């Protein structure tokens, strides 16, 4: 597929993409954005190592996420195990923490865990909208957001536990047990109370796909408000099990979106085209929604990330960029938790700066690579920006 800038859609090769001309020829496709607010589940991850007996006892499956409601027994056992670690989780919370970190990279101050960095960031504002319980985990979430300069706009739900996720590691496989509690109870009253003063003073809205399941009306209200103000809207495909109702809800909200992000497997489920060519999947996604120019970004494991801009006037795309990540040896991967969330955080950091689509994809891959080298969705204390090279 030829492009206006001599680019080629790389297809299923592993050669990376050609830098030769288009890095300088691709224009900046958008103005800079100074602020972004994300809405999603506020979850606290509890990580520990488990043995096979534990896996068999609770019938855990690394390919599927188990959901429990108020199951203290399994979480008590997880927290009694040695070497337990607590890390903020939930896809949108992960993305926002990574995004805030990436926007501070010029300062070389990227420790998520310390509030003593005194980072001087004048140009960007990142906020988290959600709900927490009235337990110890709510304080951990609040403090972790403040530590990485994400403003918490959180409803406190009385007599309710904060949502949590047990992440049980065995031989580098993650078995996840999620308990959605207070994050289901963000309500329209809280949104209305904070809409004008705290929510709409952002340039961009990010909505997690899983959040639609419990909060369709809230998501619709937020999208309508941002859309009417001609602000940017981003929607993810994360953790959606596409029943017919989920699909209808996604299409209803997706019509507002300027960017749709997800992995290729979820995109195939959305359009019901298993194993189809990437261009057919992208075009069908766009045709499901209202006529509007929009950016589609899909990740595909080792095949990297695909990005394109759909031109609704011609009902087509001129090019699809395929950007491969830096090579990483299997033994170097600590775990894959949060890799997709962190890709989006890196992508959005460049997007907010007004960078071209290819630069956004490269920084997304670079950021995910960093996360793969660390436990859960965390950055090392002294992360340095390295020149992107997909061949090393």
N, C-alpha and C positions, 0 to 999 in steps of 0.2 A: 504494500500500500504506500504509494508515494505521497509526499507531503509538500507543503509550500516552501519548506526550508531544506529540502533535500534529505529529510529524515526517512528512515525505513522502519516499518513495524517489524520487529525482530522475530516474531513467531516463537516457536518452541526451540530456541537455540540457547546455548549457554556462553555466548560470546560477549555479553554485556551489550551496551549500545554505543554507537559511534559519536565521539565528542567533536568530530572534525570541524563542522561548521556551525551547528545550531545553538551551541552554548552562548555564542555572542549574538547570533541572529534572532533568536527567539526574544520577542519583546517582553517587558514586564506586563503581565496580563491583567493586573488589577492594582488599585491603590493600596497603600499600607493600611492596616487595621491596628488600632491602638488598644482595643480591649475585647475580651471574649468571656462569655459565661457558659458553663456547661451544666446540664441538668441530668442527673442519673442516680443510681443507687449508691449510697454511702455505706460501704462494707469494710469491715476490718478482717484481714486475712490472718490466720493463725497457722504457721508453718511448722512442720515437724517431720522427722524421719520415722517411718513405720516398717514393721517386718511383715512377712507373708501371713502370719497368723492374724494380725490386725486386719489386713485386707480381706481375708476369708471371713473373719468374724462379722464384718459389716457389709460383706458382699460388694466391695468397691470395684469399680470399672474405670480404667484410665481413659477410656474412649467416651465416657458419659459422665455428666455432672449429676450428682444426687442432690435432691432438694428435701430438706427436712423443715418442720415447723416446731419450734420450741422443743428440740431434742437435746436436753442438757446432758444426757448420759454420754453420748459420743463426744461432745465438745469437752466435757469434763475429763474424759480419758485422753483426748488429744492434748489438753493443756497440762496434764500430769506427766506427759512424756518428757524425757530429757531434751535439751537443746531446742526448746520452743522459741519461735521468733514471731513477733507481731509486726505486720506491715499493712499500711492502708491499701485497700483493694477496691474492686469494682472498676469496670472498664473506663468510665468517664473520669473518675477520681484519679486513676492511673494516668490517663492522657493529660489531664490538667497539671498534675505534678511534673510530668516530663516536659510539657510545654513551657511551664514556668521556668524550669531548669534550663532548657535550651535557649530561652530568651535572655538568660543571664550568662551565656557561655563566654561572651566577650570579657567578662570580669573574672573568668576562671574560678568561679565560686559556685560549686554545684553539689554541695553536701545536703542531701535531703534531711539529714537527721539532726542537724544543729541549727539553733536559732541565733547563733552568735556570728553569722557571716557578715552582717551589716552590708548586704548587697545594695548597691545604689542603682536602682532601676527607675528611670524617670518616664519612660515612654510607653510602658505596657501595663495593662491591668487584667488579671486573670481571676475569675471567681467561680465558686462551686455552689450550685443550688440543689438542695436535697433535704433529707430529714434523718435524724438520729434518735436513739432512745435516751433514757436518763441513767445510763450505766457507765462503767469505767471506759468502755470502748468509745463512747461519744467524745470523751475528753481526748483520747488518743487521736481520733480523727480530726477534731478541731485543731489540736496542737500541731499535727503533722501538716495540715494545710497551711497554717500560719507560718510554720518553719520554712516552707518553700515558697512563701509569698503568694499563696492562693487565698483570696478572701472568702471565708466561709459565710454563706447565706443559708443557714441551716435551721429548719424547724425542729424543736425539741419535743418529742412525743412522750408524754408522761406515762409511767407504768408500762413501758414498752422497751424491749431490748433492741439495741442497735443490731442491724443486719451483720452477719458474720459468715466467714467461709473458712472451713478447715481444709488446708492443703497438705495432704499426706504424701511425702516423697518416698519412693522406693526404687532404687536403681535408675535414678533420673526420670522416672515416670511420676506424673502428678495425678493424685486421686483427689478430686475436689468434692466437698460436702458443703452445700450452701444453705443457709437459713435466712430467708428474707423476712425481716420483722418491721422495724420502724420505717425503713425506706419505702414501704408500701403506703405510708400514711401522710405523705406530702399532700396538702389539700389546696383547693382553689382559693380559700380564704387567705391562706398565707401568701399565695401568689399575688392576689389582688392587693394585699397590704404592702407588698414590696415591689410591685410592678413598675411604678413610675420612678420611685426614688433610687432603687437599687438594681433592678433587672434591666430596664430599658436604657440605662446609661452605658450600655456596652454596644460595640459595633457588630458583634457576631454572637450567634446562639449555636451551641453544640448540644445535640440530643442523642442519648444512647438508645439503641434499638430496643433493648430489653425493657427499658423504662416505659415504652409504649404499652406494654402488656397490662400494667396497672394504672397508667396515668394518661390515657388517650386524650381526655378532655383538657387536661392541663397542657399537654404538648400542643394540642390544637390552638389553645388560647395564646400560648407563648409564640407559636409560629405566626399566627395572624397579626399579633402586635409587632413582631420584628419585620414581617413582610410589609405591613402598612407603613412602617418607618423606613422602608427600602434598605434594610440591613441584611447582612449575610446569615444564612442558616445552613448548618451542617447536620446530616443525619447518618448514623452508623447502622450497620446490619448486625451488630454484636448480639449474640445470645438470643436470637429470635428463632423459635421453632415455628415455621411458617404453616400454621393452620390457615384455613380459608379466611377466618376473621382477622388473624394477624396480617395476612397479605392485604386485605382491604384497608386495615388501619394504616399499614405502612404506605400504601399508595395515597391515602388521604393526606397524611403528613408529608410524604415525600414530594408532593407537588410544589411545596414551598421551598424545597431544598436547593441551594446553590452547589453543594458538594454532597455526594453520597459515597460513603466509604465502607468497605468490608472485605472479607476474604472471598475467594472465588467460590468456595463451597456454599456459602450463604447466598451468594449472588445466583448460583445455579438453582438453589431451592426457591428463591424468590420468583424467578422467571420460568421455572420448571423446564430447564434445558440442560440436563445432566450431560457433561462432557462436550458441550458445544464449543465452537470457536469463540474466543474472547470477544471479538467484534460483534457477533450476534447477540451475546449475552448483554453487552453494554447497550447496544441499540434497543434491545427489547426493554431493558430497564427504563430507558428514556422515553420510549413510546408508551409505557404504562402511565406516565405522568403528564402533567400539563405542558404545553408548549413553552419552553424556557431554555435558554442556554444554561448548561450546568456541567460541572466537572465530575467525572466518575473516577474513583481510585479503588483498585482491587489488588489485594496481595495474594501471592500464590507460592508460599513456602520458599523453596530453593530457586524457583523460577523468578523470584523477585516481585516487583510491583508493576502494575500497569496503570497508566493514567491517560486520560483524554478529555477533550472538551467537546461536548455535543452541540452541534449547530442546528437548532430546531427549524430554522427557515428552510434549510435544505434537507432536514431530516437525516442527517448523516454526521460522520466524524471524519476529519481530514487526516488524522494520524493517531496512532496509539503508541505512546512511549512505553518501553519495557526497560526497567532499571533493575539490574541484578545487584544483590548485596555482596559485601566483601565476603570472601570465602572464610569459613570457620571450620576447624576440625571438630569432629563429634566430641572428642574428649575435652575440648575447651568449653563446651556448653554446660553451664551450671544448671539451668533449667529454662524452659520456654515460657514461663508465666509472664504475662504482660507484654510479650514481644509485639503483638499486633496493636495493642493500646499505645505502646511507646512509639511505634512507627507513625501513628497518627499524630502524636505529640510533636515529633520532629518535623513532620510534614507541615503541620499548622504553624509552627514557629517560623518557617520560611514563608508560608502563605501570608502570614500577618505582616511580614517585612516587604511584601510585594514581589517576591522572587518569582522567576519563571517556573513552570510546571516541572521541568526536568530537575531543577535545583531542589524543589520541594520533595520530589521522589528520592533524590540522592540523600538528603539529610534525613528523611524518614528511614531509609535503609541503615544509614550510619547509626542512628539512635537505637533502632531495634538491635543492632549488633552489640552495642554497649550493654543493653539489658540482658542479652543472652549470656554474657560473661559474668553476671551477678545474680544473687539470690533474689527471686521475685522481682517486682518492678522497682528496682533501686539503682541509683547511679553510684559509682565510686566517689570518694571524697575529693579526689584531685583529677577529675576528668578533663582531658585536654582535647581540643579539636584537632583531628588528624586529616590530612588530605585524603579525599575519597579515592579509592582504587579498588575496582571490583575484582581484580586479578590477584589480590593478596589477602 
